[in-house]
Amino acid sequence: MKKFDQLTGIAAPMDILNIDTDMIIPKQFLKTIKRSGLGVNLFHEMRYSDDGSENTDFVLNQPAYRKAEILVAGDNFGCGSSREHAPWALLDYGIRCVISTSFADIFYNNCFKNGILPIKVSAADRDALMADAADTENPELHVDLVSQTIKRPNGADVSFDIDPFRKQCLLEGLDDIGLTLEKSDSIASFEDRRASDMPWL
């Protein structure tokens, strides 16, 4: 998993409540078990018209936001079904950070396991960051996981809280498999000891 420590990137404003996982990646794209290739279908039903052409009103289709790496979103982001394809699609598109006042629990946990930083902020801070992102002349934010701050274009900092264990996993690029592999010596030692003490197993 790619490490996350600092990110300076374009922030796209999505002032929509209850963006669920079916909006993020619709059910017809869940047939794959690959983590790559889903970015093209991110927010498919909002991003494309029925004839497959781009919806020019959708934020990620607008010139200022085509290379967005940060989303500033409405309350309860990632609600709905527990599909892990949602963070896969976000990451494949290039989104490394989502800022909101609240997240659905399963989506929130899945983000950390896929190298995406979900940041919870107050409603007032979210509104300020949403306004920053809506400024197409300078929609860039700087996210510093080490100091747990978001630097706004006006120079002000927004602080955020994060679980220390999850923070360390992102900083070191450790998903569940990576965490397990860190214990490989202990696992090998246990297996050798068990084979010697209980050869019938």
Protein Blocks (a to p, Z undefined) as FASTA:
>chain_A
ZZdfbdcddddddddehiafklmmgfklmmpccfghklmmgoklmmpcfkopacfkbmkl
pfklmmgcbdcddehihiajfbfklmmmmmmnopabdcdfbdcfklmmmmmmnopacddd
dfklmmmmmmmmmmmklmcccddfklopacdfkopacdddddfklmmmmmnopafklmmm
mmmmmmmmmmmmmmmmmmmZZ
